């Protein structure tokens, strides 16, 4: 598969809560973002979503210490079983493209780049 990302991605572990963006959405699901860019994220979670599903996400920016959240919307591009190294975080992965570049995440990505 070719790498046609607009923005570089970085490994991280950020807690995320997400719901389907439609009105009949089930209860929020928890997950962990294992890599992140300004354009999207790979979420590991216990709930699989179909490609094309619109998501509303709340990303914990500081490990949940202060409760500071970043809200983003996006669409699931791919999903499936998580890899062996990710399975401790959840059974499934979701590859999500944000609807808009998330420039507000630049500081977090800069910290990831330094590590």
PyMOL commands that set and color helices and strands:
alter all, ss='L'
color gray80, all
select helices_A, chain A and resi 103-114
alter helices_A, ss='H'
color red, helices_A
select strands_A, chain A and resi 10-20+29-36+40-45+54-60+69-81+92-98
alter strands_A, ss='S'
color yellow, strands_A
deselect
rebuild
show_as cartoon
